Every structure is written in structure tokens, then in C-alpha cells.
Amino acid sequence: MTNTLATTCSNFHAGLDDGPTESTQSKHQQHGSGNWTGPERRAGVPGGGHLLKLFAMIVVCLGLATGSVSLLAAEPAAAMQPTSVNINAADAATLAAGLKGVGEARAREIVRYREMYGPFASPDELTEVKGIGQSTLDMNRQLITLE
């Protein structure tokens, strides 16, 4: 985590520069009326765009250091995943959302199989569904209920 934090903050800091270069000066010119264009306008002061970047960098780095900002996108998805899925009652959308490695097409196949052959007698019967193999069953065994 420390290496990731240092790298993220370092990369963020690398985006800061000392001001407009010759190639970007036309984007950051002050008009005769005293109005600035470019990032300076957002901050309301000349050079303020860099202050905004610096402030954002500090907020992100502090968030990473304190654990307030997560680098793992899987955490929110895992929190939304149901704790169990009744394969004998769930519709295709619920099956797709609740079972790992099962998308909409496979979920429709599960529903179609259930409609043709009746309720599943055991979770192992899922392997009879086209596209559902042993590895998918093993991945979801703890989530599957029959009632």
C-alpha cells in the first residue's frame, strides 16, 4: 500500500508544472479587461489552476494515506453482491447480478432450463445448463440456495 500511495502521489505531482509554457501561453492569456482564460479562470486568480491541482493532489494523497479512498474497485462491487441466490426462484437479472461468472445470457439459460425441467434438485444440477461448468458452480456454491 505504501508503494502504491507513493507512486500515485508522485504521478499526481508530476502533473503539476511551473506555469504555462510557450506552447500553452495562448490558452492562458490575460485579456485587457483583466479576465484570465484557462485554469486560472476557474480559480479566480492568475496561476490558480495550479493551486487547484495542488489542492486535489493533497486531498487524494491524504485520502489514500488514511484509507478514506480505496484503490480497489472490487470492494464496492462485493458490497452490492447478494449473500445468497435462490436458483429455483430468481429471474435472469437476479441470477446475473448474484452469481459470479454468470452474465445475462447464461442467466437466461438457467431460467430456460428450470422452465423445461422443473426446479433444481441440487446445486450440482446447474452444470447441466449450457455454459455453466464445474468451475462456475464451485465459485458460486456458497451463494446458491434451492428454497
C-alpha positions as a LaTeX table, in Angstrom:
\begin{tabular}{lrrr}
\hline
Residue & $x$ (\AA) & $y$ (\AA) & $z$ (\AA) \\
\hline
Met1 & 0.00 & 0.00 & 0.00 \\
Thr2 & 2.82 & 2.42 & 0.83 \\
Asn3 & 4.48 & 1.89 & $-2.57$ \\
Thr4 & 1.15 & 2.38 & $-4.33$ \\
Leu5 & 0.47 & 5.52 & $-2.29$ \\
Ala6 & 3.91 & 6.95 & $-3.03$ \\
Thr7 & 3.60 & 6.13 & $-6.74$ \\
Thr8 & 0.11 & 7.61 & $-7.01$ \\
Cys9 & 1.10 & 10.81 & $-5.22$ \\
Ser10 & 4.32 & 11.06 & $-7.20$ \\
Asn11 & 2.50 & 10.59 & $-10.52$ \\
Phe12 & $-0.12$ & 13.12 & $-9.49$ \\
His13 & 2.58 & 15.61 & $-8.50$ \\
Ala14 & 4.30 & 15.11 & $-11.88$ \\
Gly15 & 1.19 & 16.65 & $-13.49$ \\
Leu16 & 1.94 & 19.96 & $-11.81$ \\
Asp17 & 4.20 & 22.37 & $-13.66$ \\
Asp18 & 5.59 & 25.84 & $-13.15$ \\
Gly19 & 3.04 & 27.57 & $-15.33$ \\
Pro20 & 2.22 & 27.93 & $-18.98$ \\
Thr21 & 4.95 & 27.21 & $-21.49$ \\
Glu22 & 5.33 & 28.94 & $-24.82$ \\
Ser23 & 3.17 & 26.28 & $-26.47$ \\
Thr24 & 0.33 & 26.78 & $-23.96$ \\
Gln25 & 0.60 & 30.51 & $-23.34$ \\
Ser26 & $-2.13$ & 31.30 & $-25.83$ \\
Lys27 & $-4.52$ & 29.23 & $-23.70$ \\
His28 & $-3.57$ & 31.18 & $-20.56$ \\
Gln29 & $-3.55$ & 34.81 & $-21.61$ \\
Gln30 & $-4.90$ & 37.75 & $-19.71$ \\
His31 & $-7.27$ & 39.89 & $-21.71$ \\
Gly32 & $-7.19$ & 43.68 & $-21.48$ \\
Ser33 & $-10.23$ & 43.55 & $-19.17$ \\
Gly34 & $-8.23$ & 41.66 & $-16.55$ \\
Asn35 & $-10.03$ & 38.35 & $-17.21$ \\
Trp36 & $-7.94$ & 35.21 & $-17.38$ \\
Thr37 & $-8.63$ & 32.20 & $-19.55$ \\
Gly38 & $-7.71$ & 28.57 & $-18.88$ \\
Pro39 & $-7.33$ & 27.07 & $-15.42$ \\
Glu40 & $-6.61$ & 30.47 & $-13.88$ \\
Arg41 & $-10.20$ & 31.48 & $-14.59$ \\
Arg42 & $-11.55$ & 28.51 & $-12.61$ \\
Ala43 & $-9.56$ & 29.51 & $-9.54$ \\
Gly44 & $-10.24$ & 33.20 & $-9.97$ \\
Val45 & $-6.57$ & 34.15 & $-9.74$ \\
Pro46 & $-3.57$ & 34.01 & $-12.08$ \\
Gly47 & $-1.82$ & 30.67 & $-11.60$ \\
Gly48 & $-4.85$ & 29.40 & $-9.67$ \\
Gly49 & $-5.26$ & 26.34 & $-11.87$ \\
His50 & $-2.04$ & 25.01 & $-10.42$ \\
Leu51 & $-3.32$ & 25.71 & $-6.93$ \\
Leu52 & $-6.38$ & 23.61 & $-7.72$ \\
Lys53 & $-4.21$ & 20.75 & $-8.92$ \\
Leu54 & $-2.05$ & 21.00 & $-5.80$ \\
Phe55 & $-5.12$ & 21.02 & $-3.55$ \\
Ala56 & $-6.58$ & 17.99 & $-5.37$ \\
Met57 & $-3.25$ & 16.16 & $-5.04$ \\
Ile58 & $-3.15$ & 16.82 & $-1.30$ \\
Val59 & $-6.74$ & 15.61 & $-0.83$ \\
Val60 & $-6.15$ & 12.41 & $-2.82$ \\
Cys61 & $-2.86$ & 11.61 & $-1.10$ \\
Leu62 & $-4.31$ & 12.23 & 2.36 \\
Gly63 & $-7.31$ & 10.08 & 1.48 \\
Leu64 & $-5.07$ & 7.24 & 0.33 \\
Ala65 & $-2.84$ & 7.55 & 3.38 \\
Thr66 & $-5.76$ & 7.40 & 5.81 \\
Gly67 & $-7.64$ & 4.70 & 3.92 \\
Ser68 & $-10.55$ & 7.01 & 3.13 \\
Val69 & $-10.02$ & 6.46 & $-0.59$ \\
Ser70 & $-9.87$ & 2.88 & $-1.80$ \\
Leu71 & $-7.69$ & 1.76 & $-4.69$ \\
Leu72 & $-9.62$ & $-1.49$ & $-5.01$ \\
Ala73 & $-12.63$ & $-1.17$ & $-7.28$ \\
Ala74 & $-13.81$ & $-4.65$ & $-6.29$ \\
Glu75 & $-14.75$ & $-3.57$ & $-2.78$ \\
Pro76 & $-17.89$ & $-1.62$ & $-3.73$ \\
Ala77 & $-18.99$ & $-4.38$ & $-6.14$ \\
Ala78 & $-18.53$ & $-7.02$ & $-3.47$ \\
Ala79 & $-20.61$ & $-5.00$ & $-1.03$ \\
Met80 & $-23.51$ & $-4.90$ & $-3.51$ \\
Gln81 & $-23.45$ & $-8.63$ & $-4.31$ \\
Pro82 & $-26.23$ & $-10.67$ & $-2.62$ \\
Thr83 & $-25.29$ & $-13.16$ & 0.09 \\
Ser84 & $-27.44$ & $-15.90$ & $-1.48$ \\
Val85 & $-29.30$ & $-16.60$ & $-4.72$ \\
Asn86 & $-32.28$ & $-18.94$ & $-4.94$ \\
Ile87 & $-31.70$ & $-20.59$ & $-8.31$ \\
Asn88 & $-35.25$ & $-22.02$ & $-8.27$ \\
Ala89 & $-36.97$ & $-18.64$ & $-7.92$ \\
Ala90 & $-34.63$ & $-15.91$ & $-9.18$ \\
Asp91 & $-35.21$ & $-14.22$ & $-12.52$ \\
Ala92 & $-32.42$ & $-13.85$ & $-15.08$ \\
Ala93 & $-31.40$ & $-10.36$ & $-13.90$ \\
Thr94 & $-31.08$ & $-11.53$ & $-10.29$ \\
Leu95 & $-29.07$ & $-14.59$ & $-11.33$ \\
Ala96 & $-26.72$ & $-12.46$ & $-13.45$ \\
Ala97 & $-26.22$ & $-9.94$ & $-10.65$ \\
Gly98 & $-25.82$ & $-12.51$ & $-7.89$ \\
Leu99 & $-23.72$ & $-15.28$ & $-9.41$ \\
Lys100 & $-20.03$ & $-14.80$ & $-10.23$ \\
Gly101 & $-19.13$ & $-15.56$ & $-13.85$ \\
Val102 & $-22.79$ & $-15.63$ & $-14.93$ \\
Gly103 & $-23.90$ & $-12.92$ & $-17.32$ \\
Glu104 & $-27.31$ & $-12.21$ & $-18.80$ \\
Ala105 & $-27.06$ & $-14.93$ & $-21.48$ \\
Arg106 & $-26.10$ & $-17.68$ & $-19.01$ \\
Ala107 & $-28.75$ & $-16.47$ & $-16.56$ \\
Arg108 & $-31.40$ & $-16.79$ & $-19.28$ \\
Glu109 & $-30.16$ & $-20.34$ & $-19.93$ \\
Ile110 & $-30.59$ & $-21.18$ & $-16.23$ \\
Val111 & $-34.17$ & $-19.86$ & $-16.31$ \\
Arg112 & $-34.91$ & $-21.71$ & $-19.56$ \\
Tyr113 & $-33.54$ & $-24.96$ & $-18.13$ \\
Arg114 & $-35.62$ & $-24.53$ & $-14.96$ \\
Glu115 & $-38.77$ & $-23.88$ & $-17.02$ \\
Met116 & $-38.16$ & $-27.00$ & $-19.13$ \\
Tyr117 & $-37.12$ & $-29.47$ & $-16.39$ \\
Gly118 & $-38.60$ & $-28.03$ & $-13.21$ \\
Pro119 & $-36.82$ & $-26.83$ & $-10.07$ \\
Phe120 & $-33.20$ & $-27.76$ & $-9.45$ \\
Ala121 & $-32.88$ & $-30.72$ & $-7.06$ \\
Ser122 & $-29.30$ & $-29.78$ & $-6.12$ \\
Pro123 & $-26.78$ & $-27.08$ & $-6.95$ \\
Asp124 & $-24.77$ & $-29.67$ & $-8.90$ \\
Glu125 & $-27.59$ & $-29.85$ & $-11.45$ \\
Leu126 & $-26.54$ & $-26.37$ & $-12.63$ \\
Thr127 & $-23.71$ & $-28.00$ & $-14.59$ \\
Glu128 & $-26.40$ & $-29.43$ & $-16.90$ \\
Val129 & $-27.16$ & $-25.88$ & $-18.07$ \\
Lys130 & $-25.40$ & $-24.89$ & $-21.28$ \\
Gly131 & $-22.40$ & $-22.68$ & $-20.44$ \\
Ile132 & $-22.28$ & $-23.48$ & $-16.71$ \\
Gly133 & $-19.27$ & $-25.62$ & $-15.85$ \\
Gln134 & $-17.85$ & $-27.05$ & $-12.67$ \\
Ser135 & $-15.62$ & $-24.03$ & $-12.06$ \\
Thr136 & $-18.60$ & $-21.65$ & $-12.21$ \\
Leu137 & $-20.53$ & $-23.90$ & $-9.85$ \\
Asp138 & $-17.59$ & $-24.09$ & $-7.42$ \\
Met139 & $-17.20$ & $-20.31$ & $-7.49$ \\
Asn140 & $-20.85$ & $-19.87$ & $-6.51$ \\
Arg141 & $-21.57$ & $-22.90$ & $-4.33$ \\
Gln142 & $-21.69$ & $-20.80$ & $-1.12$ \\
Leu143 & $-24.20$ & $-18.38$ & $-2.72$ \\
Ile144 & $-26.64$ & $-20.93$ & $-4.15$ \\
Thr145 & $-29.83$ & $-21.84$ & $-2.35$ \\
Leu146 & $-32.71$ & $-24.01$ & $-3.56$ \\
Glu147 & $-35.54$ & $-22.56$ & $-1.45$ \\
\hline
\end{tabular}
